[in-house]
Amino acid sequence: MLQKNIASSSLSFGDPILTAVHRALGEIQGNRPFALTGEDGVRFVLALDGSDDHQMAAFVDGFCGGEADLVISGVRARMMKLTPESDDGAVLTPVTSISAGGPDMARVMEIATALKPDAVPSFTPAGRTAGTAVDLAKLAQRIPACLVSRPVEPTDDDETLITVRTEDVEVFRARLAATLKPVSEARVPIADGIASRFVIFRNAIGGIATAVIVGEPDATAPLPVRVHSSCATGDIFGSRRCDCGEQLQLGLHRLEELGGGCLIYLDQEGRGLGLANKMHAYTLQDQGLDTVDANMVLGFHDDERDYHAAGFMLKRLGWERITLLTNNPTKLTGLAAAGIEISDRLPVVTKANADNRRYLETKARRAGHLLGTAGLLETV
Ligand SMILES: Nc1nc2c(ncn2[C@@H]2O[C@H](COP(=O)(O)OP(=O)(O)OP(=O)(O)O)[C@@H](O)[C@H]2O)c(=O)[nH]1
C-alpha cells in the first residue's frame, strides 16, 4: 500500500503549525504522551489531568527513565506560595519512578491541584519548553500541570511520536482565529419576536463560533455588538450562580431595541477554562474562595479569554466600528487589540440574586467590571 507522511509531505493539507499543535492537543485529549521541541532539546510530555496512575507511572518509567519533572503553572505556584520569587513563569519539581520508591501519582496530582496539599516539595523555574507544556494543557482545557521528561537529544525513534515546537504553540491562538470562515447561515426567529440570522463560522481545526445578527442593522452607523462567552450552566440551564443567562437574553433584547446588531457567541466556557474546570472552580468557591482565587488555585489566570476570534468575525462580516454592550473592560481592550474601533460602550447589568451576588461583587471589585452599584443593590 502506498504510504505518505502528511506532516512532511510537500502536498498542502493546511497550515503545518496549526496541524502540529492540533495533533498535540489530540494527544492530550487522549491522555497520550507527545514530544515538545524547544531551545533546550526535546521533552516528552504527559498532561496530568485525565491520566491515570498506570499511565503516569508508565510515562515516568518508559519515557523518562524513572526520572521526570512535574511542571505546574506559575500562577498556581504564586497562589500556593510554592516559590520565593513570584513571576508568571511555570515551575517544576523532580518526580522519581514509583517503582523506585518515589511519590505515588495521587500525591503528584494533589501537589498540582489540591487547595491544601500536604507537605509540598520545592519548585524551580521550568524554562520555556516545560512551560509550553503547561500552556498546551490549558489550550486543551485541562488543568495546567504536566509530567515532562528531562531534555533529551532528538532521535529517529521520536519521529513516531506527535511532535510540536514551542514557537508553534505560542502563535497558535491568533493564527487559529484568522482561519475562521462562515460556512452556513439561516433565519432563526427567537423568543419574544426577535428576528435573527445565525451565521456559523468554522476554524481550521473544526472549532465553531456563531454570529447572531439581530434585525436589520444600519450599515452606516457603528454596529451594536454583544460578545458573549458560552456558559452552559447559565445560558442553557438558567443557573443562578452567575449572570450569564440573563445577560444573554438582555443582550439580544437590547440589540433589537437599538434597531439591530450582532451577538457574537464564543466557545469560551468558564472564561476559557472549560466546563470541567469551571466545576472544579465552583467546588473551590463552595469552600470559600472567590471566582478569581478559585481559577488561580487551579493554575489558570483569572480570565483566559482573548478576542481575536470576535474581531476577526466582525471584520469578516464587514463591521469594524461598533458600540459594544459589556461591563467588562477587558473586552474593550481585547477587541481594540483585534483591530475593532469601539465608538461607545453600553452596560448590560442584570439584578443580583442571593446566589450570584458574591460573583458579581468579585467581578466589580477584583476584575474591574463596570457594574456600578445599581445591579448589586437591587436583589431579586
Ligand atoms: N471560571 C469561571 N467562569 C465562570 C464563572 N461563572 C461564570 N463563568 C464564565 O464567565 C463567562 C462570562 O462571559 P460573559 O458574560 O460573556 O462575559 P463577562 O466577562 O461577564 O463580561 P460582560 O458580560 O460582557 O460584562 C462565561 O464563559 C461563563 O461560563 C465562575 O465562577 N468561574
The ligand as a MOL file (V3000), in Angstrom:
LIG
                    3D

  0  0  0     0  0            999 V3000
M  V30 BEGIN CTAB
M  V30 COUNTS 32 34 0 0 0
M  V30 BEGIN ATOM
M  V30 1 N -14.0830 30.1690 35.6870 0
M  V30 2 C -15.3050 30.6070 35.9270 0
M  V30 3 N -16.0510 31.0400 34.8850 0
M  V30 4 C -17.2840 31.4820 35.1460 0
M  V30 5 C -17.8470 31.5030 36.4260 0
M  V30 6 N -19.0990 31.9890 36.3270 0
M  V30 7 C -19.3160 32.2660 35.0230 0
M  V30 8 N -18.2180 31.9720 34.3060 0
M  V30 9 C -17.9450 32.1410 32.8840 0
M  V30 10 O -17.7010 33.5170 32.6720 0
M  V30 11 C -18.0020 33.8410 31.3140 0
M  V30 12 C -18.8660 35.1110 31.3120 0
M  V30 13 O -18.9730 35.5410 29.9970 0
M  V30 14 P -19.5950 36.9250 29.5290 0
M  V30 15 O -20.9050 37.1620 30.1880 0
M  V30 16 O -19.5130 36.9620 28.0370 0
M  V30 17 O -18.5170 37.9610 29.9870 0
M  V30 18 P -18.2250 38.8590 31.2020 0
M  V30 19 O -16.7660 38.6880 31.4760 0
M  V30 20 O -19.1780 38.6150 32.3380 0
M  V30 21 O -18.4170 40.3370 30.6090 0
M  V30 22 P -19.7690 41.1190 30.1860 0
M  V30 23 O -20.9010 40.1630 30.4020 0
M  V30 24 O -19.5600 41.4640 28.7460 0
M  V30 25 O -19.8310 42.3150 31.0350 0
M  V30 26 C -18.6740 32.6120 30.7230 0
M  V30 27 O -17.7210 31.9100 29.9410 0
M  V30 28 C -19.0550 31.7770 31.9470 0
M  V30 29 O -19.0600 30.3910 31.6930 0
M  V30 30 C -17.0440 31.0430 37.5070 0
M  V30 31 O -17.4300 31.0540 38.6620 0
M  V30 32 N -15.7880 30.6110 37.1930 0
M  V30 END ATOM
M  V30 BEGIN BOND
M  V30 1 1 1 2
M  V30 2 2 2 3
M  V30 3 1 2 32
M  V30 4 1 3 4
M  V30 5 2 4 5
M  V30 6 1 4 8
M  V30 7 1 5 6
M  V30 8 1 5 30
M  V30 9 2 6 7
M  V30 10 1 7 8
M  V30 11 1 8 9
M  V30 12 1 9 10
M  V30 13 1 9 28
M  V30 14 1 10 11
M  V30 15 1 11 12
M  V30 16 1 11 26
M  V30 17 1 12 13
M  V30 18 1 13 14
M  V30 19 2 14 15
M  V30 20 1 14 16
M  V30 21 1 14 17
M  V30 22 1 17 18
M  V30 23 2 18 19
M  V30 24 1 18 20
M  V30 25 1 18 21
M  V30 26 1 21 22
M  V30 27 2 22 23
M  V30 28 1 22 24
M  V30 29 1 22 25
M  V30 30 1 26 27
M  V30 31 1 26 28
M  V30 32 1 28 29
M  V30 33 2 30 31
M  V30 34 1 30 32
M  V30 END BOND
M  V30 END CTAB
M  END
